[in-house]
């Protein structure tokens, strides 16, 4: 007698999507506006751009914001360039064992691309709701490449492993409410046409829900790259381009502030936004706050907001109401 086939619920109603609650993780004041609110759970996020501008800081900022909402962070450190200053220099990042998980090669256990991404795939099930960072796609090195002599083999093998990973995880991301953040470097194209390209698989471009590009402010923008307080350099400014968003139209651009020892700086971004929207009224070098307090110059205004979180919350509420 033929075994009766188990009944499987194949068809779902539209309400499964329409009525499903989706948590949106905020990023920073300026980026949230251009992203339509932030990054929704279940998303694949790609952050690309040149080195040393803020890709890692932004990824860890998103992780820290998710931790505040009860989520766990998983960091796949393929490059082995994550330093203590990267971790301790992000305001609000919870590094306790139950909130932060690190995956990297260790003594006696050298991880190739296949092993790293197998662990990453398992983490999406082991830690529902986690924010998982892959640093970086550009440094994935397949087992076949490891077994070859130096200078032999093809990077396409690693790109195939990457493609398989992003083909396998969509259902897991959706069901377990995870966010995957993958970083990619900009590389010089050595072909006859020159130019640059993003070092990642073509399929990853298709799989991404959110794409953020980082660069220096344009030469004609009138915005300095270096961020100084008096004669001391305290950080730098970057230009973020929202090439793709899961919640709004693509193409938005904004200036972000990366402050050393803090990471992506919400206070600096909020000062700029509130001044542009006249929530904070400017008169020459003076800034007049809604509470009636005044501060002369950006540095003193920044310090005032940092010391008065209740004022920051009030200003943030006004800015979001105006932009909604």
Helices and strands as residue ranges (DSSP letters): H 15-18, E 24-25, H 29-35, E 39-40, E 44-49, H 55-68, E 73-77, H 84-88, E 100-103, H 113-126, E 131-135, G 137-139, H 143-147, H 156-168, H 170-176, E 179-188, E 196-198, H 202-207, E 210-215, E 226-229, E 232-244, E 253-259, E 263-264, H 266-276, E 281-283, E 286-288, E 294-296, H 298-307, H 309-323
